Amino acid sequence: MTDSLHIVGGGMAGSEAAWQAAEMGVDVVIHEMRPKVGTFAHQTGNLAEMVCSNSFRSDDDEQNAVGLLHWEMRAAGGLIMSSADAHRLPAGGALAVDRDPFAETVTNRLRNHPRISVTEEEVTDLPKDGQWIFATGPLTSPALGEAIRHQTGADSLAFFDAIAPIVYADTIDMRRAWLQSRYDKGETEEERTAYINCPMDRDQYEAFIDALLAADKTEFHEGETATYFDGCLPIEVMAERGRETLRHGPMKPVGLTNPHQPDVKPYAVVQLRRDNALGTLYNIVGFQTKMKYGAQTSVFRMIPGLEEAGFARLGGIHRNTFINSPTLLDSQMRLRSRPNIRFAGQITGVEGYVESAAMGLLAGRFAAAEMLGRDIAEVPHDSAMGALIHHITGGADAKTFQPMNVNFGLFRPVDGLKGGRRGRKDRYKAYTDRAKAAWNDWLSHS
Ligand SMILES: Cc1cc2nc3c(=O)[nH]c(=O)nc-3n(C[C@H](O)[C@H](O)[C@H](O)COP(=O)(O)OP(=O)(O)OC[C@H]3O[C@@H](n4cnc5c(N)ncnc54)[C@H](O)[C@@H]3O)c2cc1C
């Protein structure tokens, strides 16, 4: 039992973790509850089943952060990427996948690996001995969820996400917006200017409410029932409750003075709060939403100061089990309170097939290195892998932690390059060149 690495959950993350660890020479047992115990979204007993869309998103490794993550996983001999490439469907610049043959390939390669065995069972507690990776995903079984909650504390495990849109700071028009905390609260200048404020006059507010009410919304998936908590109501539901609700809620204009027009009292104010330590990302406070992505972009660009906004991620509310990684995990994804246990995949607070597989890849390598008594260097911050893992295990604000996709806002700026939309192409190329060099260097030493 103690000589093998145990991986709970054979989804995107667990499958990749198992492959990486086994390729490094460690025996692996995958514990997967399907098909004996199902979820509302999975349809088969295959490992690495894609539960919804069949897209791994952009495959552009020079201009897109998720494409860069593909590149890094390929360079690391990733099973998920090689299986996706083997079953690629025509989809322009995106990597779309023929889902059943893809999952069958992953399943067969894992089951046929001499160092890997698969047991079909639900794991319902966190063992005290042995090396374990929990990669049970957004639909972690309720019994295990309860065990995790018991170990981590009730406030550290969420069952739904409530994601407000996140904007690239350098796409906010500061000729219209300004920095100020409500009532200038805070001990330091940094705290007193912690928010970016976007003012609206009455006409702009009324037009914004009309657009919210008219926007296309997504429904919860069948079986994905949700009771909204008053603290995280979707913004459009708040608007449905009354046209003034938002003006008395997240858009209240009190305690704020617009330095561009000090004599004009804004009718409503949209606030954005810093979302990462680098200060490159801001989330729109209280704007979690079920609006469709296309609708979100056009509605949120009606906000003065956000006309040209670039979105690192759009808002959403989903059934999603995830832990507060910034407080619970160390930089190698070990649970601080139980270091024999690692977490990987979507349960760590990343989102998407690719990001989940990427965190599985790292967890598998970390666990195997530890079991083999090998040192493993810190994942370089400048790689896409590094940007993501450092965000979830430290860079993100623990108090407002919500799941994150990989995006260039997580990367350290490259000195000497133009900001804003104009410099974007050169900037992204510089990020991806730097990332590839850093990742190759890390791979060659681990
Ligand atoms: C309804 C829905 C739709 C989604 N649509 C998309 C999409 O279109 N695109 C996208 O990129 N992402 C989507 N996601 C997110 C997607 O699920 C993840 O990105 C990805 O599958 C996460 O990988 P993972 O390995 O962390 O979890 P999963 O792939 O879900 O794998 C977790 C595995 O753990 C198993 N498991 C759970 N509990 C236990 C237990 N106690 N014991 C043993 N095994 C257990 C599960 O059966 C599952 O096989 C969606 C999620 C949901 C819920």
The ligand as a MOL file (V3000), in Angstrom:
LIG
                    3D

  0  0  0     0  0            999 V3000
M  V30 BEGIN CTAB
M  V30 COUNTS 53 58 0 0 0
M  V30 BEGIN ATOM
M  V30 1 C -21.4630 19.9990 -16.0500 0
M  V30 2 C -20.0390 20.3610 -16.3280 0
M  V30 3 C -19.6740 20.8090 -17.5830 0
M  V30 4 C -18.3360 21.1480 -17.8600 0
M  V30 5 N -17.9890 21.5560 -19.1040 0
M  V30 6 C -16.6930 21.8170 -19.4010 0
M  V30 7 C -16.2880 22.1840 -20.7200 0
M  V30 8 O -17.1010 22.2540 -21.6170 0
M  V30 9 N -14.9770 22.4250 -20.9540 0
M  V30 10 C -14.0350 22.3320 -19.9770 0
M  V30 11 O -12.8440 22.5700 -20.2570 0
M  V30 12 N -14.3800 21.9950 -18.7270 0
M  V30 13 C -15.6840 21.7250 -18.4120 0
M  V30 14 N -16.0570 21.3800 -17.1480 0
M  V30 15 C -15.0330 21.3130 -16.1550 0
M  V30 16 C -14.4340 19.9070 -16.2990 0
M  V30 17 O -15.1920 18.9980 -15.5830 0
M  V30 18 C -13.0550 19.9290 -15.8140 0
M  V30 19 O -12.3520 20.9160 -16.4940 0
M  V30 20 C -12.2610 18.6410 -15.9190 0
M  V30 21 O -13.0030 17.5050 -16.2550 0
M  V30 22 C -11.6830 18.5110 -14.5700 0
M  V30 23 O -10.7670 17.4800 -14.5410 0
M  V30 24 P -10.5550 16.7300 -13.1820 0
M  V30 25 O -9.6510 15.6020 -13.4610 0
M  V30 26 O -10.1930 17.6720 -12.1210 0
M  V30 27 O -12.0240 16.1670 -12.8300 0
M  V30 28 P -12.8670 15.0780 -13.6450 0
M  V30 29 O -12.4530 15.0220 -15.0560 0
M  V30 30 O -14.2960 15.3190 -13.3130 0
M  V30 31 O -12.4010 13.7110 -12.9700 0
M  V30 32 C -12.6730 13.4310 -11.6360 0
M  V30 33 C -12.8820 11.9410 -11.5090 0
M  V30 34 O -12.9890 11.5990 -10.1340 0
M  V30 35 C -14.0000 10.6300 -9.9800 0
M  V30 36 N -14.4300 10.6730 -8.5750 0
M  V30 37 C -15.1360 11.6440 -7.9390 0
M  V30 38 N -15.2610 11.3500 -6.6240 0
M  V30 39 C -14.6210 10.1550 -6.4230 0
M  V30 40 C -14.4010 9.3600 -5.2830 0
M  V30 41 N -14.8610 9.6900 -4.0790 0
M  V30 42 N -13.7180 8.1970 -5.4240 0
M  V30 43 C -13.2420 7.8210 -6.6470 0
M  V30 44 N -13.4280 8.5470 -7.7690 0
M  V30 45 C -14.0960 9.7290 -7.6570 0
M  V30 46 C -15.0410 11.0060 -11.0100 0
M  V30 47 O -15.8330 9.9210 -11.3690 0
M  V30 48 C -14.1810 11.4940 -12.1660 0
M  V30 49 O -13.8700 10.4800 -13.0710 0
M  V30 50 C -17.3720 21.0360 -16.8390 0
M  V30 51 C -17.7500 20.5880 -15.5760 0
M  V30 52 C -19.0610 20.2510 -15.3090 0
M  V30 53 C -19.4300 19.7710 -13.9410 0
M  V30 END ATOM
M  V30 BEGIN BOND
M  V30 1 1 1 2
M  V30 2 1 2 3
M  V30 3 2 2 52
M  V30 4 2 3 4
M  V30 5 1 4 5
M  V30 6 1 4 50
M  V30 7 2 5 6
M  V30 8 1 6 7
M  V30 9 1 6 13
M  V30 10 2 7 8
M  V30 11 1 7 9
M  V30 12 1 9 10
M  V30 13 2 10 11
M  V30 14 1 10 12
M  V30 15 2 12 13
M  V30 16 1 13 14
M  V30 17 1 14 15
M  V30 18 1 14 50
M  V30 19 1 15 16
M  V30 20 1 16 17
M  V30 21 1 16 18
M  V30 22 1 18 19
M  V30 23 1 18 20
M  V30 24 1 20 21
M  V30 25 1 20 22
M  V30 26 1 22 23
M  V30 27 1 23 24
M  V30 28 2 24 25
M  V30 29 1 24 26
M  V30 30 1 24 27
M  V30 31 1 27 28
M  V30 32 2 28 29
M  V30 33 1 28 30
M  V30 34 1 28 31
M  V30 35 1 31 32
M  V30 36 1 32 33
M  V30 37 1 33 34
M  V30 38 1 33 48
M  V30 39 1 34 35
M  V30 40 1 35 36
M  V30 41 1 35 46
M  V30 42 1 36 37
M  V30 43 1 36 45
M  V30 44 2 37 38
M  V30 45 1 38 39
M  V30 46 1 39 40
M  V30 47 2 39 45
M  V30 48 1 40 41
M  V30 49 2 40 42
M  V30 50 1 42 43
M  V30 51 2 43 44
M  V30 52 1 44 45
M  V30 53 1 46 47
M  V30 54 1 46 48
M  V30 55 1 48 49
M  V30 56 2 50 51
M  V30 57 1 51 52
M  V30 58 1 52 53
M  V30 END BOND
M  V30 END CTAB
M  END
